[in-house]
Amino acid sequence: MKIRMICTCILAATVLLAHPVLAQTDASALEAALHGKALGLRIYSADPVVKYTWVDGKLLPDPIVLHGLEAFFTDTVRQKGSKILIEGQVEPLVLAGGAIHPMGKLPMRLEVDLQGANPAAVLPQLQALLFFPSLGAALKGLPEYVADMLPFPSDIKFQPACHCFHVFQDGKWVQVDANNPKLIAPAIIKQASNPGLDQMAIDAKISGTITLIYYVSDTGRVDEVWLAKPLGAGLNESAAKSIWDNIFQPAKLDGKPIGTILVQTIPVN
């Protein structure tokens, strides 16, 4: 079963019911409305470039390589031909000292392809369609299969809430004790090679670890990847792309293949 409900979701008019349409009929007005605010993307993308298409009054996002809990800060908003470009910085959010902190700024660009739609009709809707109204709302909106793991600790001493697996069973997420004799954990069949992460880190003069949370479906394929602990310099995206190439013997519960969530820390030297 595919769980890319975030990637394939339709950001539609239901969002607007809770957020009044603002008089942002041009790019400069939207820029003024967004400037200085720390906002979370509704699709939780951590990709450096996030693309959307406006189709029949709906905002459709392209597939996402890497998801994350981040604060987005707008620098500029401009219209270029048939596209609205929102450029800014994102700061991945982690736990440190019992509080939520940003962990370094990274550039991000949002591209909205209007597909011939009237910009004056689309622009007033973009703030509500693209962003949660606050970071608190973004925290509350996290999918349940990662909500107890994000924000992630800034060190590598992650302590899960339970000694269990998050599994997708009978159309819903449940927690199954890792010692349950009826549970067989997923096993790696094909391990993706390191995509030059160490050399990238040497070139960027940084070292450390990247922690990723990802979903392995009941077919054994990776279906969604979340950034838990970032490192930057393009390493996050490269690590996520390598995870996508892993192939597993899927987890089983009562002899039936099930989807499950895994956490992996990748050292980079």
Secondary structure as the mmCIF struct_conf table of DSSP 4:
data_model
#
loop_
_struct_conf.conf_type_id
_struct_conf.id
_struct_conf.beg_label_comp_id
_struct_conf.beg_label_asym_id
_struct_conf.beg_label_seq_id
_struct_conf.end_label_comp_id
_struct_conf.end_label_asym_id
_struct_conf.end_label_seq_id
TURN_TY1_P TURN_TY1_P1 MET A 5 CYS A 7
BEND BEND1 THR A 8 THR A 8
STRN STRN1 LEU A 11 LEU A 11
HELX_RH_AL_P HELX_RH_AL_P1 ALA A 13 ALA A 18
BEND BEND2 HIS A 19 HIS A 19
HELX_LH_PP_P HELX_LH_PP_P1 PRO A 20 LEU A 22
BEND BEND3 ASP A 26 ASP A 26
HELX_RH_AL_P HELX_RH_AL_P2 ALA A 27 LEU A 34
TURN_TY1_P TURN_TY1_P2 HIS A 35 GLY A 36
STRN STRN2 LEU A 39 LEU A 39
STRN STRN3 LEU A 41 LEU A 41
TURN_TY1_P TURN_TY1_P3 ARG A 42 ILE A 43
STRN STRN4 SER A 45 SER A 45
BEND BEND4 ASP A 47 PRO A 48
STRN STRN5 VAL A 49 VAL A 55
TURN_TY1_P TURN_TY1_P4 ASP A 56 GLY A 57
STRN STRN6 LYS A 58 PRO A 61
HELX_LH_PP_P HELX_LH_PP_P2 ASP A 62 PRO A 63
BEND BEND5 VAL A 65 VAL A 65
STRN STRN7 HIS A 67 GLY A 68
STRN STRN8 GLU A 70 LYS A 80
TURN_TY1_P TURN_TY1_P5 GLY A 81 SER A 82
STRN STRN9 LYS A 83 ALA A 96
TURN_TY1_P TURN_TY1_P6 GLY A 97 GLY A 98
STRN STRN10 ALA A 99 PRO A 102
STRN STRN11 LEU A 106 ASP A 113
TURN_TY1_P TURN_TY1_P7 GLN A 115 GLY A 116
HELX_RH_AL_P HELX_RH_AL_P3 PRO A 119 LEU A 130
STRN STRN12 PHE A 131 PHE A 131
BEND BEND6 PRO A 133 SER A 134
HELX_RH_AL_P HELX_RH_AL_P4 LEU A 135 LYS A 140
TURN_TY1_P TURN_TY1_P8 GLY A 141 GLY A 141
BEND BEND7 LEU A 142 LEU A 142
TURN_TY1_P TURN_TY1_P9 GLU A 144 MET A 149
BEND BEND8 PRO A 151 PRO A 151
STRN STRN13 PHE A 152 PRO A 153
BEND BEND9 SER A 154 ILE A 156
BEND BEND10 ALA A 161 HIS A 163
STRN STRN14 CYS A 164 GLN A 169
TURN_TY1_P TURN_TY1_P10 ASP A 170 GLY A 171
STRN STRN15 LYS A 172 ASP A 177
TURN_TY1_P TURN_TY1_P11 ALA A 178 ASN A 179
TURN_TY1_P TURN_TY1_P12 PRO A 181 LYS A 182
STRN STRN16 LEU A 183 ILE A 184
STRN STRN17 ALA A 187 LYS A 190
HELX_LH_PP_P HELX_LH_PP_P3 GLN A 191 ASN A 194
BEND BEND11 GLY A 196 GLY A 196
HELX_RH_AL_P HELX_RH_AL_P5 LEU A 197 ALA A 204
TURN_TY1_P TURN_TY1_P13 LYS A 205 LYS A 205
STRN STRN18 GLY A 208 VAL A 216
TURN_TY1_P TURN_TY1_P14 ASP A 218 THR A 219
BEND BEND12 GLY A 220 GLY A 220
STRN STRN19 ARG A 221 ARG A 221
STRN STRN20 VAL A 222 LYS A 229
TURN_TY1_P TURN_TY1_P15 ALA A 233 GLY A 234
HELX_RH_AL_P HELX_RH_AL_P6 LEU A 235 TRP A 244
TURN_TY1_P TURN_TY1_P16 ASP A 245 ASP A 245
STRN STRN21 ILE A 247 GLN A 249
STRN STRN22 ALA A 251 LEU A 253
TURN_TY1_P TURN_TY1_P17 ASP A 254 GLY A 255
STRN STRN23 LYS A 256 VAL A 268
#
